[in-house]
Amino acid sequence: MKVLVLYDYPPAPGGLATQGDLLYKGLLELDVDVHAAHLESSQEKEWYYRWFKPDVVVGVGYWGHTPQLVLHPQHHGIQAVPWLVADGYIANYQDTLNALPLILVTSNWVKEMYMRDGIHGDKIHVLPVGCDTDAFIPFSKVDQKILAIREALGVSPEQLMILTIGGDAASKGAQEVMQALASLDGNITDWKYVCKVWPQPRTSTQNSEDRRMAEALGIEKNVIYTTNTISRNFIPYLIGACDIYAAPSRLEGFGMPQVEAGACGKPVIGIKAMGMLDTLVDGETAFLAGVAQKIVVNQVILGPESGYEENHKINFEEPRTVDYRASVPDIAKFLNVLMHDAPLRDKMGMAGRKRVVAQFDYRIVAKKFVQIINDVLGIQ
């Protein structure tokens, strides 16, 4: 089997790049003949098509990347297998995707979204995102690298550290977490809430809004926003420095940081919806807050990035859910329990570690990929 993997290569720290790179790494360790290329690099992709002649090109992205992940290899006579996440609504390329023999998605919820929007379910197979369980491991609380991170953040060894990681924090449920923490004021021990977000123009407005919310709630002295650029090598230690990983995300097709937190032996607070229904076990590895609100829309406006002309309007016959909000009282209840019960934190964290190693280790995901390609496409 010869495989070309398309993603943001060489990998940046983002989720899609990590998703592709761990599959690439896993296939290499299985001795699969595999190479990687950037999904946008037409010249490099064509170079591989000509001399490597891959049996299959698997590309990581969402439906809007169909031109790069599917149409480009098809134009050169190569079998394309997209590995897709959801983005609220699949607005285009249904005919192209339905003509494929195989589509990979990251969770059963993503499969449901693609089926809802017109993609044939019999073509869709779930392949979870891998986790590097050799890097994401439980760390000692007195590990110098862990202590150094907490010191740099201004979190003392005695304080409880709650962590959320995302491109922006609000999309990961940070506003709901802040509201929950504010409601517990005076009923919990000393704590800090750290939001690690990425320094990018599109999120600066959101970050400012989140900070204003913290001030309005009166917890701004306990909320730390960090916007430094970091590498994937740093993230296991950042997660290892926290006591609770809280990310009841508003839109989550898989939940890679939640899985990585489990691998690090940390209890997770999530939402009882979307990809987290696949990755987390309520009451065992995580506490899942109920859905308080579904954000629905009657229309969307799309453009060239989605294969349409500028300002193309799509009206829905039935409103579509594009976002979720977790129950703040549920989050507050779960935070209160975990912040007062260190043995429970350890117990849930170890259960999370066991589950991630058994189901989401990147080598297991790579083996599952090979099996699916073999079963569906007959490629050895």
N, C-alpha and C positions, 0 to 999 in steps of 0.2 A: 504494500500500500504506500503510495506517494501522496503526501498531503502538503498543500500550501495554506498557511494560516494568515488571514488578513486582519489586521487591527492597527491600533496606533503604535507602530513599531519604528524605532526602539521605544519601549513603553514609558509613557509618562505615569505619574502616580495614580491616575484616575481609574475608575472602576472598569470601564470597557477595555482599557489597555491591559489591566491586570488580568481580567477574564481571559483575554486572548493569550497573554504571555504564559499563564499557568497551564493552559492546554498545550501550548507549544513545548513547554518544559516537560510536561508529563509524557507527551508523545516521544520526545527525545529519549527519555528514560526507559520507554518501552521498546526502544530500538526501531521505531517507525521512521521511515525515510521522510523527513519533514523539514520545511523551511518556513520562514516568516517574512512578510513584507507589509509595508504600510498600505492601508486600504485605499488611500488617495493617490498612490504613486503608480500611474498608468505605465510609465516606462519600465519600472522595476518589475511590476506584475507581468508585463509582456515578456520581459527577459526570462523570468521563471517559466512562463508558458512554453517558450521556445526550446530551452535546453533541458529543463527539469521534467517537463511534460507531466504535471501532477494528475493523479487519478481523480482527485477531488480538491476543490478550493473551498475551505470553510472560512466564512467571514463574520466578524463580531460587530454588531451594531444594532440599529433599530430599523423599522420598515423604510424610513426615509433614506437609508443607505443602500437601497436596492440597486441603483445604478452602479455603485462601486463594488458591491458584494456579489451581485447576481448577473446583471446585464453585461458587465465587462468581461468576466470569464466566459459567459455564454457566447459572446461575440467571437471568441477565439476557440470555440468548440470544447470548452472545459466544463466538467460537471460542477455546478455551484451548490453549496449547502450553507445557507445563512444560519447563524446562531444569534437569535434576536431577543431583545428586551422590548417591553411595551413603553409607549409614550402617550398614554391617555386615550388615543384614538388612532386606528390604522386607516388613513384617509386615501391612500393611493396604492397602486401596484398590485391590487388584488389578483388581476388576471395573471400577471407574471409570477406571483408567489404560488398561486393555485396550480400553475403548470409544472411546478417543481415536484420531484418524487419525494423530497424530504426537506423539512424545515425543523430546525432545533430552536427551542425556547428555554428560558432559564427557570421557569416554574409552571405549575399547573394554572395559577392565576393568569400568567401571561398567555398561556394556551387558550384560556377562556376568553381573553380580550381579543385575540386574533380570530377566534371562531365567531365571536359576537359581531365582528366587523367584516365577516365574509370570507375568511380563510378556511379551507376544508380541514376539519379536525383530524382526518385519517392520515394527513401528510405531516402532522406535527408530533414531534417527540420531545419530551422534557429531558434536558441535560443541565444539571445544576452547575453553578460556578464553582471552580475548585478553590481550595484554601491550602496555603503552604503551612502545614501543621508542624514542620520542622522549625519555622521561624516564629510562628504565632504559638507560643507555649506559655504555661503559667510561670510567672517569675516570683522570686522571693520578695517580700515587702522591704527587705533590707539590702537588696541588690543595689549596688552603687549607681547603676544606670537608671534604675527606677527612682531612687532617691534624688538623683540629679535632675530628672525631668520635673518631679514635683517641686523641687526647690526653685527651678527656673520659672515655673508657672506661679509660684507664690502660694503653694499648697503645702502645709506643714505635714509631718508624718502622722500627727494625731487627727487631722481633719479627714472627713469622708469626701472623696472626689467622685463626682458624677461626670460622665463624659458623653459628648455627642460629636461625631465626625461627619462632615459632608461638604459638598461644594458650597452650599450655604446651610445654615443650621435650621432655618424655619422649615425647609422641605423635609427635614428629618424629624420634625415634631418638637423642635426646641421651644417654640412659644408655648405649646401645651405643657411641656416639662416645667418651664418657668412659672406658669400659672399654678401648677400643682405644688411646686416648692414654696411659692408665696403663701399658699393656703395652709402649709404646715408650719409656718413661721412660729417659733416659740415651742414647738412640739418635737423638735429634732435636735440632734447634736450638731456640733460645729461642722459645716460643709462648704464646699466650693463646687460650682457648676462650670465646667470647662467646655467651651464650644470651639472645636478646631474647624475652621473654614478656610477655603482657598482664596488667595489674593487675586481677584479677577473683577473687572469693571462691572459685569452683569450682576454681581452679588453685593456690591458695596452699598447700594441703597437698602437692600434687605437687611444687611448687617446693622446698618444705622437704625432701622426700624426696630430690630430686635433689642438693641441696646436701650432705645427709648422705652420699650416695654418693660425691661428690667428696672429702669428708673421709676416708671409709673407704679410698678409692683413693690417698690421699696427694697429690692434685693440686689441692686446693682453692685454693691460691695462684695457680693458672693458669686457674681457671674463674671467669668473670664473669657474674653474672646481673643483667640490667637489666630493670626492670619499669615503666619510665615509659610514660605514654600518649604516643604519637607519631602524626603524621599520615602519610598516604600520600606527601606531598611529601618526607618525611625518609628514607623507606625506600631509594630508589635510592642515596643517599649512604652509608647504613649498609651496604648490600651492597657498594658501591664501596670501602668501607674494608677489606674482608676480603681474604684471599688465597685461601681455600678455603671454599666453601659446603658444609656437611655436613648432610644431612637424609635419612638412610635410614629414612623414616617408617614407623610401625607401621600406619597406615591412610591411604591417599592416593588419592583418586579422580582427581586431576589433578596437583597439585604446583605451584601458582602461584609460590611463592618460588623453587623450583628453576628454573623458566622465567625468572623475573626475574633470577636470578643469572647465567644464561646470557646474557641480554640485556646484562648489565653486564660480560660477558667474564670470568666467574669459572668455574673448574672446579668440578664438583659431585660429591659422593659421595652416591649414592642407594641404592635397593634394587631388585633385579631382580624386580619384581612390581608389580602394580596400575597406576595411571595413569602411572607413570614409564617404563613400557615404550613408551608413546606419545610422551612428551615428551623423553626423553634417549636418547642413542646411546652404548651401553657402549663404552668405550675411545676414543671420539672426542670427545664433549662432556662425558662424565661417566664415573666408575667406579661400577658397580652391584654392590653386595655381594649375595652369595647369600642366600637365605632359610634361616635357621637353625631357625626354629620358626614354626608356625602355631598361633594360639590358637583353639581350637574350643569351642563350647558346645552343650549338648544342649537347652537351653531358655532363654527370655528372659521377663522380666516387664515389661509395658508398661502405660501408663495413658492418661488423656484426651489427652495430647499426641499420641498415635498413633491416636486414634479409638476407644479402648477404655475400659471402666470401670477404676477404680483396681485396681492389682495383677493385671492380666489375664496369665495364664500361657500361654505357647505352647511346646509340646513338639515337637521336631523328630524326624522319622522317621530322618533322617541328620544327624549333627553338622554345624554350620555354622562355617566359618572367619570370625572377626570381627576378627582382628588378626594382624599379622606381626611377626617379630623378625629383623633383619638379622644376618648372620654377623659377630661381632666380629673374628675373625682376618682376614676379608676387608677390613673397614674399616681395621684396623691396617695391613695391607699397602698399601692405596691411600693412606692418609695418609702413610706412610713414603715412598712414591714421590713424591707431590706436594710434600711438604715439603722434599725434597732437590733438586727439579728445577724451578727457576723457568721455564726455557724451555718445559717441558711444560705448566706451569700456563697460560702465555700461549697456547700452541698450542690447548689444549683450550678455553680461554675464548673465543678468537676463533672456533673452530668452533661453540661454543654460541651466540655472538652471531649468526652467519650463519644458523643453523638457526631461531632464534627470529624473526628478521626475516622470513624466508621463509615460515614456517608459522604463527606465533602472534601476529603483529602484530594489534592490535585491529581495524584496518580490513579486513584479510584475513578475520578471523572474521565481521565484519559482512556482508561480501559473501557469504560462505558461508551465513550465516543467510538472507539474502534469496533465494539460489538454492534452498535447501531448501524455504522457504515457497512459492516459486513452483512448484517441481517437484512437491511433495507435495500442497499445498492448492490450487494453481492461482490463488494470489493475486498479482496484479501490483503 
